[in-house]
Amino acid sequence: MGKKLTVFMIDGTAYGPRLSEIGNWVGKAIYSPRAAINKIMTRSEFNNPGIYCLKGDPTDEAYDEKIYIGEAENIRTRLKQHLSDPNKDFKELIFFVSKDELLTKTQIRYLESRLVQLAIDAKTAQIDNGNSPSLPTLHEADISDMEYFLEQIKLILPVMGFKFLISSTAKDEKIISSENKDFVHETYYIKTNSFKASMKETDQGYIILKGSEAKKRLSNSCTETYRNLRRKLLETKILIEYNDKLIFAEDAVFNSPSAASNMVLGRNSNGFTEWINEKGQSFRDVQELINK
């Protein structure tokens, strides 16, 4: 089922501060570049308790963004502290508050703890928090409300350019469906004399399956982008060393078949032709058959 997301450009510019709401949800989100925060600081939403995320440039080039997640009983007061703190060198901000009944201190601490842990588990961004805050005790009904609140946060974040919850690994993903049942649950393979790997296409992306093997060394022709991606996979233990090869310790998500094949083969490659199914058809062949 679809959802209606409303985005209001507060100052009427494409890259300025924005307000986001989802139909029938009690929450709202305020996004702003750092340079525009003082222009909108007088808005009433800044007086509320809420959960916030600060995005900056990562110190490790393997990641695309560095994220700090926090909670505050008064967003304005906390943001003023961060704006004057030289150690919080962020470029963008997003925070979430309730439109109706104010979130309690325990509820926003719950949201902060859950969000930090989800961010760490996603293994996508450099998380500036370090350890996850402990999860406070809530009544069962409050937990249900906060988990629903969290689900809406997860929907809004990537729309606003915060991608740190888009997981680098896949858990319980449904394989992409097709009207032609022959292509449902299609698995593709790369096999060499030294290693083998398998991949599936899902709604989340292209998944190299746990246990797949990869070449240990990258070719000199590999671009910096893929060198950083390989380093990130090693740093997050998605890829682990095993004798003269690498092993995928988890199902790993990639945004294209070629990104997946590059990580397996250790060189620039065309994933549309490298990945082959049991019938000997390439990924490209299967896609052409599906789209006929």
Phi and psi restraints in degrees (value plus and minus 20) as a CYANA .aco file:
   2 GLY   PHI     -96.7   -56.7
   2 GLY   PSI     147.0   187.0
   3 LYS   PHI    -154.1  -114.1
   3 LYS   PSI     127.7   167.7
   4 LYS   PHI    -115.6   -75.6
   4 LYS   PSI      99.9   139.9
   5 LEU   PHI    -130.3   -90.3
   5 LEU   PSI     102.0   142.0
   6 THR   PHI    -121.6   -81.6
   6 THR   PSI     106.9   146.9
   7 VAL   PHI    -139.1   -99.1
   7 VAL   PSI     100.3   140.3
   8 PHE   PHI    -129.1   -89.1
   8 PHE   PSI     102.0   142.0
   9 MET   PHI    -102.4   -62.4
   9 MET   PSI      86.5   126.5
  10 ILE   PHI     -79.9   -39.9
  10 ILE   PSI     -62.4   -22.4
  11 ASP   PHI    -125.5   -85.5
  11 ASP   PSI     -10.8    29.2
  12 GLY   PHI      57.8    97.8
  12 GLY   PSI      -8.8    31.2
  13 THR   PHI    -130.9   -90.9
  13 THR   PSI     134.6   174.6
  14 ALA   PHI     -88.1   -48.1
  14 ALA   PSI     -50.6   -10.6
  15 TYR   PHI    -132.4   -92.4
  15 TYR   PSI      -7.6    32.4
  16 GLY   PHI    -109.1   -69.1
  16 GLY   PSI    -187.3  -147.3
  17 PRO   PHI     -86.1   -46.1
  17 PRO   PSI     128.1   168.1
  18 ARG   PHI    -157.2  -117.2
  18 ARG   PSI     129.0   169.0
  19 LEU   PHI    -132.7   -92.7
  19 LEU   PSI     112.9   152.9
  20 SER   PHI    -145.6  -105.6
  20 SER   PSI     117.7   157.7
  21 GLU   PHI    -159.4  -119.4
  21 GLU   PSI     130.8   170.8
  22 ILE   PHI    -135.0   -95.0
  22 ILE   PSI     115.3   155.3
  23 GLY   PHI     -71.6   -31.6
  23 GLY   PSI     115.0   155.0
  24 ASN   PHI      44.3    84.3
  24 ASN   PSI       0.6    40.6
  25 TRP   PHI    -130.4   -90.4
  25 TRP   PSI     117.9   157.9
  26 VAL   PHI     -98.3   -58.3
  26 VAL   PSI     -28.6    11.4
  27 GLY   PHI    -116.5   -76.5
  27 GLY   PSI     152.8   192.8
  28 LYS   PHI    -170.3  -130.3
  28 LYS   PSI     137.6   177.6
  29 ALA   PHI    -141.1  -101.1
  29 ALA   PSI     120.8   160.8
  30 ILE   PHI    -138.6   -98.6
  30 ILE   PSI     103.5   143.5
  31 TYR   PHI    -132.0   -92.0
  31 TYR   PSI     125.7   165.7
  32 SER   PHI    -178.6  -138.6
  32 SER   PSI     119.5   159.5
  33 PRO   PHI     -84.4   -44.4
  33 PRO   PSI     133.1   173.1
  34 ARG   PHI     -76.5   -36.5
  34 ARG   PSI     -60.1   -20.1
  35 ALA   PHI     -84.8   -44.8
  35 ALA   PSI     -39.1     0.9
  36 ALA   PHI    -125.3   -85.3
  36 ALA   PSI     -20.1    19.9
  37 ILE   PHI     -81.0   -41.0
  37 ILE   PSI     -64.8   -24.8
  38 ASN   PHI     -83.7   -43.7
  38 ASN   PSI     -44.9    -4.9
  39 LYS   PHI     -89.8   -49.8
  39 LYS   PSI     -46.5    -6.5
  40 ILE   PHI    -135.8   -95.8
  40 ILE   PSI     -13.5    26.5
  41 MET   PHI     -82.5   -42.5
  41 MET   PSI     -39.9     0.1
  42 THR   PHI    -101.8   -61.8
  42 THR   PSI     -26.7    13.3
  43 ARG   PHI     -81.5   -41.5
  43 ARG   PSI     127.0   167.0
  44 SER   PHI     -83.0   -43.0
  44 SER   PSI     -48.2    -8.2
  45 GLU   PHI     -80.0   -40.0
  45 GLU   PSI     -47.8    -7.8
  46 PHE   PHI     -90.5   -50.5
  46 PHE   PSI     -34.7     5.3
  47 ASN   PHI    -102.8   -62.8
  47 ASN   PSI     -31.2     8.8
  48 ASN   PHI    -108.0   -68.0
  48 ASN   PSI     139.7   179.7
  49 PRO   PHI     -95.4   -55.4
  49 PRO   PSI     129.7   169.7
  50 GLY   PHI    -195.7  -155.7
  50 GLY   PSI    -194.3  -154.3
  51 ILE   PHI    -135.1   -95.1
  51 ILE   PSI     119.6   159.6
  52 TYR   PHI    -156.0  -116.0
  52 TYR   PSI     137.7   177.7
  53 CYS   PHI    -152.4  -112.4
  53 CYS   PSI     112.6   152.6
  54 LEU   PHI    -130.0   -90.0
  54 LEU   PSI     111.3   151.3
  55 LYS   PHI    -135.9   -95.9
  55 LYS   PSI     111.8   151.8
  56 GLY   PHI    -159.8  -119.8
  56 GLY   PSI    -195.2  -155.2
  57 ASP   PHI     -97.3   -57.3
  57 ASP   PSI     115.0   155.0
  58 PRO   PHI     -92.0   -52.0
  58 PRO   PSI     131.0   171.0
  59 THR   PHI    -105.5   -65.5
  59 THR   PSI     -34.3     5.7
  60 ASP   PHI    -130.6   -90.6
  60 ASP   PSI      97.8   137.8
  61 GLU   PHI     -87.7   -47.7
  61 GLU   PSI     -27.9    12.1
  62 ALA   PHI     -89.2   -49.2
  62 ALA   PSI     -38.7     1.3
  63 TYR   PHI    -131.4   -91.4
  63 TYR   PSI     135.3   175.3
  64 ASP   PHI    -110.4   -70.4
  64 ASP   PSI     -43.4    -3.4
  65 GLU   PHI    -170.0  -130.0
  65 GLU   PSI     133.9   173.9
  66 LYS   PHI    -133.0   -93.0
  66 LYS   PSI     112.2   152.2
  67 ILE   PHI    -143.9  -103.9
  67 ILE   PSI     115.5   155.5
  68 TYR   PHI    -139.2   -99.2
  68 TYR   PSI     111.1   151.1
  69 ILE   PHI    -135.1   -95.1
  69 ILE   PSI     111.8   151.8
  70 GLY   PHI    -165.6  -125.6
  70 GLY   PSI     152.4   192.4
  71 GLU   PHI    -152.0  -112.0
  71 GLU   PSI     135.1   175.1
  72 ALA   PHI    -174.6  -134.6
  72 ALA   PSI     124.5   164.5
  73 GLU   PHI     -97.5   -57.5
  73 GLU   PSI     -41.2    -1.2
  74 ASN   PHI    -158.8  -118.8
  74 ASN   PSI      87.8   127.8
  75 ILE   PHI     -79.3   -39.3
  75 ILE   PSI     -62.5   -22.5
  76 ARG   PHI     -80.0   -40.0
  76 ARG   PSI     -67.5   -27.5
  77 THR   PHI     -80.3   -40.3
  77 THR   PSI     -64.9   -24.9
  78 ARG   PHI     -87.3   -47.3
  78 ARG   PSI     -60.0   -20.0
  79 LEU   PHI     -85.5   -45.5
  79 LEU   PSI     -57.2   -17.2
  80 LYS   PHI     -81.0   -41.0
  80 LYS   PSI     -56.4   -16.4
  81 GLN   PHI     -85.0   -45.0
  81 GLN   PSI     -63.8   -23.8
  82 HIS   PHI     -88.2   -48.2
  82 HIS   PSI     -57.1   -17.1
  83 LEU   PHI     -84.1   -44.1
  83 LEU   PSI     -48.1    -8.1
  84 SER   PHI    -116.8   -76.8
  84 SER   PSI     -18.3    21.7
  85 ASP   PHI    -116.6   -76.6
  85 ASP   PSI      94.3   134.3
  86 PRO   PHI     -85.0   -45.0
  86 PRO   PSI     -38.2     1.8
  87 ASN   PHI    -102.2   -62.2
  87 ASN   PSI     -29.3    10.7
  88 LYS   PHI    -128.2   -88.2
  88 LYS   PSI      53.1    93.1
  89 ASP   PHI    -109.7   -69.7
  89 ASP   PSI      53.8    93.8
  90 PHE   PHI    -120.3   -80.3
  90 PHE   PSI     139.0   179.0
  91 LYS   PHI    -128.5   -88.5
  91 LYS   PSI     -48.6    -8.6
  92 GLU   PHI    -158.9  -118.9
  92 GLU   PSI     134.0   174.0
  93 LEU   PHI    -153.9  -113.9
  93 LEU   PSI     124.3   164.3
  94 ILE   PHI    -161.7  -121.7
  94 ILE   PSI     118.7   158.7
  95 PHE   PHI    -158.3  -118.3
  95 PHE   PSI     138.1   178.1
  96 PHE   PHI    -146.0  -106.0
  96 PHE   PSI     110.8   150.8
  97 VAL   PHI    -154.0  -114.0
  97 VAL   PSI     151.0   191.0
  98 SER   PHI    -112.8   -72.8
  98 SER   PSI     119.2   159.2
  99 LYS   PHI     -98.1   -58.1
  99 LYS   PSI     -50.1   -10.1
 100 ASP   PHI    -127.6   -87.6
 100 ASP   PSI    -124.7   -84.7
 101 GLU   PHI     -89.3   -49.3
 101 GLU   PSI     117.6   157.6
 102 LEU   PHI     -90.5   -50.5
 102 LEU   PSI     122.5   162.5
 103 LEU   PHI     -88.3   -48.3
 103 LEU   PSI     121.3   161.3
 104 THR   PHI    -101.7   -61.7
 104 THR   PSI     145.5   185.5
 105 LYS   PHI     -78.3   -38.3
 105 LYS   PSI     -63.0   -23.0
 106 THR   PHI     -86.1   -46.1
 106 THR   PSI     -57.9   -17.9
 107 GLN   PHI     -86.3   -46.3
 107 GLN   PSI     -62.4   -22.4
 108 ILE   PHI     -92.0   -52.0
 108 ILE   PSI     -49.7    -9.7
 109 ARG   PHI     -86.9   -46.9
 109 ARG   PSI     -56.5   -16.5
 110 TYR   PHI     -83.6   -43.6
 110 TYR   PSI     -66.8   -26.8
 111 LEU   PHI     -81.8   -41.8
 111 LEU   PSI     -61.5   -21.5
 112 GLU   PHI     -81.6   -41.6
 112 GLU   PSI     -68.1   -28.1
 113 SER   PHI     -80.7   -40.7
 113 SER   PSI     -65.4   -25.4
 114 ARG   PHI     -85.6   -45.6
 114 ARG   PSI     -61.1   -21.1
 115 LEU   PHI     -87.3   -47.3
 115 LEU   PSI     -62.2   -22.2
 116 VAL   PHI     -82.5   -42.5
 116 VAL   PSI     -64.8   -24.8
 117 GLN   PHI     -85.2   -45.2
 117 GLN   PSI     -60.5   -20.5
 118 LEU   PHI     -82.3   -42.3
 118 LEU   PSI     -59.2   -19.2
 119 ALA   PHI     -85.9   -45.9
 119 ALA   PSI     -61.6   -21.6
 120 ILE   PHI     -85.7   -45.7
 120 ILE   PSI     -64.3   -24.3
 121 ASP   PHI     -85.2   -45.2
 121 ASP   PSI     -50.5   -10.5
 122 ALA   PHI     -86.9   -46.9
 122 ALA   PSI     -48.8    -8.8
 123 LYS   PHI      37.8    77.8
 123 LYS   PSI      16.2    56.2
 124 THR   PHI    -128.3   -88.3
 124 THR   PSI     -62.4   -22.4
 125 ALA   PHI    -135.6   -95.6
 125 ALA   PSI     143.2   183.2
 126 GLN   PHI     -99.4   -59.4
 126 GLN   PSI      95.1   135.1
 127 ILE   PHI    -115.5   -75.5
 127 ILE   PSI     101.5   141.5
 128 ASP   PHI    -102.8   -62.8
 128 ASP   PSI     -27.4    12.6
 129 ASN   PHI     -95.1   -55.1
 129 ASN   PSI     -46.9    -6.9
 130 GLY   PHI      63.4   103.4
 130 GLY   PSI    -133.4   -93.4
 131 ASN   PHI    -104.1   -64.1
 131 ASN   PSI     135.8   175.8
 132 SER   PHI     -99.0   -59.0
 132 SER   PSI     113.6   153.6
 133 PRO   PHI     -81.7   -41.7
 133 PRO   PSI     129.6   169.6
 134 SER   PHI     -84.6   -44.6
 134 SER   PSI     128.0   168.0
 135 LEU   PHI    -102.2   -62.2
 135 LEU   PSI      99.7   139.7
 136 PRO   PHI     -92.8   -52.8
 136 PRO   PSI     141.1   181.1
 137 THR   PHI    -102.5   -62.5
 137 THR   PSI     107.9   147.9
 138 LEU   PHI    -149.3  -109.3
 138 LEU   PSI     134.7   174.7
 139 HIS   PHI     -86.7   -46.7
 139 HIS   PSI     136.0   176.0
 140 GLU   PHI     -76.0   -36.0
 140 GLU   PSI     -61.5   -21.5
 141 ALA   PHI     -85.6   -45.6
 141 ALA   PSI     -58.5   -18.5
 142 ASP   PHI     -87.2   -47.2
 142 ASP   PSI     -58.4   -18.4
 143 ILE   PHI     -81.3   -41.3
 143 ILE   PSI     -63.2   -23.2
 144 SER   PHI     -80.1   -40.1
 144 SER   PSI     -64.3   -24.3
 145 ASP   PHI     -83.0   -43.0
 145 ASP   PSI     -63.6   -23.6
 146 MET   PHI     -90.7   -50.7
 146 MET   PSI     -52.8   -12.8
 147 GLU   PHI     -88.0   -48.0
 147 GLU   PSI     -56.8   -16.8
 148 TYR   PHI     -86.6   -46.6
 148 TYR   PSI     -62.1   -22.1
 149 PHE   PHI     -78.4   -38.4
 149 PHE   PSI     -62.4   -22.4
 150 LEU   PHI     -84.8   -44.8
 150 LEU   PSI     -58.1   -18.1
 151 GLU   PHI     -81.8   -41.8
 151 GLU   PSI     -57.0   -17.0
 152 GLN   PHI     -90.6   -50.6
 152 GLN   PSI     -57.9   -17.9
 153 ILE   PHI     -78.3   -38.3
 153 ILE   PSI     -63.9   -23.9
 154 LYS   PHI     -83.6   -43.6
 154 LYS   PSI     -50.8   -10.8
 155 LEU   PHI     -93.4   -53.4
 155 LEU   PSI     -59.1   -19.1
 156 ILE   PHI     -98.1   -58.1
 156 ILE   PSI     -57.2   -17.2
 157 LEU   PHI     -73.0   -33.0
 157 LEU   PSI     -73.3   -33.3
 158 PRO   PHI     -86.1   -46.1
 158 PRO   PSI     -49.1    -9.1
 159 VAL   PHI     -84.2   -44.2
 159 VAL   PSI     -53.2   -13.2
 160 MET   PHI    -109.6   -69.6
 160 MET   PSI     -12.8    27.2
 161 GLY   PHI      71.9   111.9
 161 GLY   PSI     -12.5    27.5
 162 PHE   PHI    -120.5   -80.5
 162 PHE   PSI      87.9   127.9
 163 LYS   PHI    -128.6   -88.6
 163 LYS   PSI      -5.2    34.8
 164 PHE   PHI     -91.3   -51.3
 164 PHE   PSI     -32.9     7.1
 165 LEU   PHI    -116.6   -76.6
 165 LEU   PSI     -22.0    18.0
 166 ILE   PHI     -96.9   -56.9
 166 ILE   PSI      86.5   126.5
 167 SER   PHI     -87.4   -47.4
 167 SER   PSI     123.1   163.1
 168 SER   PHI    -102.9   -62.9
 168 SER   PSI     -29.0    11.0
 169 THR   PHI    -144.9  -104.9
 169 THR   PSI     140.2   180.2
 170 ALA   PHI    -133.3   -93.3
 170 ALA   PSI     113.2   153.2
 171 LYS   PHI    -151.0  -111.0
 171 LYS   PSI     100.7   140.7
 172 ASP   PHI      36.4    76.4
 172 ASP   PSI      18.3    58.3
 173 GLU   PHI     -96.7   -56.7
 173 GLU   PSI     121.2   161.2
 174 LYS   PHI    -104.4   -64.4
 174 LYS   PSI     113.7   153.7
 175 ILE   PHI     -89.9   -49.9
 175 ILE   PSI     120.4   160.4
 176 ILE   PHI     -76.7   -36.7
 176 ILE   PSI     117.5   157.5
 177 SER   PHI    -108.8   -68.8
 177 SER   PSI     141.9   181.9
 178 SER   PHI    -170.1  -130.1
 178 SER   PSI     127.6   167.6
 179 GLU   PHI     -83.8   -43.8
 179 GLU   PSI     -49.3    -9.3
 180 ASN   PHI    -110.2   -70.2
 180 ASN   PSI      89.7   129.7
 181 LYS   PHI     -84.6   -44.6
 181 LYS   PSI     -37.8     2.2
 182 ASP   PHI     -82.9   -42.9
 182 ASP   PSI     -42.0    -2.0
 183 PHE   PHI    -122.3   -82.3
 183 PHE   PSI     -22.7    17.3
 184 VAL   PHI     -93.4   -53.4
 184 VAL   PSI     117.9   157.9
 185 HIS   PHI      42.4    82.4
 185 HIS   PSI       7.7    47.7
 186 GLU   PHI     -83.9   -43.9
 186 GLU   PSI     111.5   151.5
 187 THR   PHI    -135.2   -95.2
 187 THR   PSI     118.3   158.3
 188 TYR   PHI    -137.1   -97.1
 188 TYR   PSI     134.1   174.1
 189 TYR   PHI    -153.9  -113.9
 189 TYR   PSI     130.7   170.7
 190 ILE   PHI    -143.4  -103.4
 190 ILE   PSI     103.8   143.8
 191 LYS   PHI    -148.3  -108.3
 191 LYS   PSI     109.1   149.1
 192 THR   PHI    -146.9  -106.9
 192 THR   PSI    -199.6  -159.6
 193 ASN   PHI     -88.4   -48.4
 193 ASN   PSI     -41.0    -1.0
 194 SER   PHI    -124.0   -84.0
 194 SER   PSI     -48.4    -8.4
 195 PHE   PHI    -176.8  -136.8
 195 PHE   PSI     148.3   188.3
 196 LYS   PHI    -163.5  -123.5
 196 LYS   PSI     131.6   171.6
 197 ALA   PHI    -165.9  -125.9
 197 ALA   PSI     134.7   174.7
 198 SER   PHI    -151.3  -111.3
 198 SER   PSI     130.0   170.0
 199 MET   PHI    -160.9  -120.9
 199 MET   PSI     125.6   165.6
 200 LYS   PHI    -148.7  -108.7
 200 LYS   PSI     131.1   171.1
 201 GLU   PHI    -115.7   -75.7
 201 GLU   PSI     107.6   147.6
 202 THR   PHI    -149.8  -109.8
 202 THR   PSI     154.4   194.4
 203 ASP   PHI     -83.4   -43.4
 203 ASP   PSI     -45.9    -5.9
 204 GLN   PHI    -101.0   -61.0
 204 GLN   PSI     -48.9    -8.9
 205 GLY   PHI     136.6   176.6
 205 GLY   PSI    -175.3  -135.3
 206 TYR   PHI    -123.7   -83.7
 206 TYR   PSI      97.9   137.9
 207 ILE   PHI    -124.7   -84.7
 207 ILE   PSI      95.1   135.1
 208 ILE   PHI    -100.4   -60.4
 208 ILE   PSI     104.4   144.4
 209 LEU   PHI     -97.5   -57.5
 209 LEU   PSI     126.9   166.9
 210 LYS   PHI     -72.1   -32.1
 210 LYS   PSI     116.2   156.2
 211 GLY   PHI      75.6   115.6
 211 GLY   PSI     -33.0     7.0
 212 SER   PHI     -83.6   -43.6
 212 SER   PSI     133.9   173.9
 213 GLU   PHI    -131.0   -91.0
 213 GLU   PSI     136.2   176.2
 214 ALA   PHI    -163.1  -123.1
 214 ALA   PSI     133.8   173.8
 215 LYS   PHI     -85.9   -45.9
 215 LYS   PSI     118.1   158.1
 216 LYS   PHI     -93.3   -53.3
 216 LYS   PSI     -59.9   -19.9
 217 ARG   PHI    -122.7   -82.7
 217 ARG   PSI     122.9   162.9
 218 LEU   PHI    -110.4   -70.4
 218 LEU   PSI     122.3   162.3
 219 SER   PHI     -87.0   -47.0
 219 SER   PSI     132.8   172.8
 220 ASN   PHI     -82.1   -42.1
 220 ASN   PSI     -42.6    -2.6
 221 SER   PHI     -97.1   -57.1
 221 SER   PSI     -31.7     8.3
 222 CYS   PHI     -85.6   -45.6
 222 CYS   PSI     114.5   154.5
 223 THR   PHI     -93.2   -53.2
 223 THR   PSI     144.0   184.0
 224 GLU   PHI     -80.9   -40.9
 224 GLU   PSI     -55.4   -15.4
 225 THR   PHI     -77.8   -37.8
 225 THR   PSI     -65.8   -25.8
 226 TYR   PHI     -96.8   -56.8
 226 TYR   PSI     -46.8    -6.8
 227 ARG   PHI     -85.9   -45.9
 227 ARG   PSI     -61.3   -21.3
 228 ASN   PHI     -86.8   -46.8
 228 ASN   PSI     -58.2   -18.2
 229 LEU   PHI     -83.7   -43.7
 229 LEU   PSI     -63.5   -23.5
 230 ARG   PHI     -81.2   -41.2
 230 ARG   PSI     -62.2   -22.2
 231 ARG   PHI     -84.2   -44.2
 231 ARG   PSI     -59.9   -19.9
 232 LYS   PHI     -83.1   -43.1
 232 LYS   PSI     -62.6   -22.6
 233 LEU   PHI     -82.3   -42.3
 233 LEU   PSI     -55.9   -15.9
 234 LEU   PHI     -93.7   -53.7
 234 LEU   PSI     -62.5   -22.5
 235 GLU   PHI     -85.2   -45.2
 235 GLU   PSI     -53.7   -13.7
 236 THR   PHI    -110.8   -70.8
 236 THR   PSI     -15.1    24.9
 237 LYS   PHI      45.0    85.0
 237 LYS   PSI      -0.1    39.9
 238 ILE   PHI     -92.3   -52.3
 238 ILE   PSI     -57.7   -17.7
 239 LEU   PHI    -127.4   -87.4
 239 LEU   PSI     114.0   154.0
 240 ILE   PHI    -148.3  -108.3
 240 ILE   PSI     130.1   170.1
 241 GLU   PHI     -97.5   -57.5
 241 GLU   PSI     117.9   157.9
 242 TYR   PHI    -165.7  -125.7
 242 TYR   PSI      85.2   125.2
 243 ASN   PHI      34.0    74.0
 243 ASN   PSI    -141.3  -101.3
 244 ASP   PHI    -117.3   -77.3
 244 ASP   PSI      -2.8    37.2
 245 LYS   PHI    -162.9  -122.9
 245 LYS   PSI     158.3   198.3
 246 LEU   PHI    -134.6   -94.6
 246 LEU   PSI     127.9   167.9
 247 ILE   PHI    -141.9  -101.9
 247 ILE   PSI     116.8   156.8
 248 PHE   PHI     -98.4   -58.4
 248 PHE   PSI      94.4   134.4
 249 ALA   PHI    -101.5   -61.5
 249 ALA   PSI     -35.0     5.0
 250 GLU   PHI    -161.5  -121.5
 250 GLU   PSI     142.4   182.4
 251 ASP   PHI     -86.3   -46.3
 251 ASP   PSI     100.3   140.3
 252 ALA   PHI    -128.2   -88.2
 252 ALA   PSI     115.9   155.9
 253 VAL   PHI    -115.8   -75.8
 253 VAL   PSI     112.9   152.9
 254 PHE   PHI    -147.5  -107.5
 254 PHE   PSI     136.0   176.0
 255 ASN   PHI    -110.9   -70.9
 255 ASN   PSI     -21.6    18.4
 256 SER   PHI    -177.3  -137.3
 256 SER   PSI     135.9   175.9
 257 PRO   PHI     -80.5   -40.5
 257 PRO   PSI     -52.6   -12.6
 258 SER   PHI     -92.3   -52.3
 258 SER   PSI     -58.2   -18.2
 259 ALA   PHI     -79.9   -39.9
 259 ALA   PSI     -60.2   -20.2
 260 ALA   PHI     -86.2   -46.2
 260 ALA   PSI     -66.2   -26.2
 261 SER   PHI     -88.4   -48.4
 261 SER   PSI     -53.4   -13.4
 262 ASN   PHI     -80.9   -40.9
 262 ASN   PSI     -60.4   -20.4
 263 MET   PHI     -90.0   -50.0
 263 MET   PSI     -50.4   -10.4
 264 VAL   PHI     -97.6   -57.6
 264 VAL   PSI     -69.0   -29.0
 265 LEU   PHI    -103.1   -63.1
 265 LEU   PSI     -38.3     1.7
 266 GLY   PHI      53.6    93.6
 266 GLY   PSI       3.9    43.9
 267 ARG   PHI    -175.4  -135.4
 267 ARG   PSI     148.0   188.0
 268 ASN   PHI     -85.9   -45.9
 268 ASN   PSI     114.7   154.7
 269 SER   PHI    -173.0  -133.0
 269 SER   PSI     145.1   185.1
 270 ASN   PHI    -124.3   -84.3
 270 ASN   PSI      82.5   122.5
 271 GLY   PHI     -82.9   -42.9
 271 GLY   PSI     -44.3    -4.3
 272 PHE   PHI     -87.6   -47.6
 272 PHE   PSI     -43.2    -3.2
 273 THR   PHI    -129.8   -89.8
 273 THR   PSI     -42.8    -2.8
 274 GLU   PHI     -93.5   -53.5
 274 GLU   PSI     -57.6   -17.6
 275 TRP   PHI    -101.9   -61.9
 275 TRP   PSI     105.2   145.2
 276 ILE   PHI    -146.1  -106.1
 276 ILE   PSI     118.1   158.1
 277 ASN   PHI    -107.8   -67.8
 277 ASN   PSI    -198.0  -158.0
 278 GLU   PHI     -83.1   -43.1
 278 GLU   PSI     -44.6    -4.6
 279 LYS   PHI    -105.2   -65.2
 279 LYS   PSI     -19.9    20.1
 280 GLY   PHI      65.1   105.1
 280 GLY   PSI     -12.0    28.0
 281 GLN   PHI    -106.9   -66.9
 281 GLN   PSI     117.9   157.9
 282 SER   PHI     -96.3   -56.3
 282 SER   PSI     145.1   185.1
 283 PHE   PHI     -77.5   -37.5
 283 PHE   PSI     -59.3   -19.3
 284 ARG   PHI     -83.1   -43.1
 284 ARG   PSI     -63.8   -23.8
 285 ASP   PHI     -77.8   -37.8
 285 ASP   PSI     -64.7   -24.7
 286 VAL   PHI     -86.1   -46.1
 286 VAL   PSI     -61.5   -21.5
 287 GLN   PHI     -82.6   -42.6
 287 GLN   PSI     -58.9   -18.9
 288 GLU   PHI     -85.3   -45.3
 288 GLU   PSI     -57.7   -17.7
 289 LEU   PHI     -87.3   -47.3
 289 LEU   PSI     -61.2   -21.2
 290 ILE   PHI     -82.3   -42.3
 290 ILE   PSI     -60.6   -20.6
 291 ASN   PHI    -109.0   -69.0
 291 ASN   PSI     -15.1    24.9
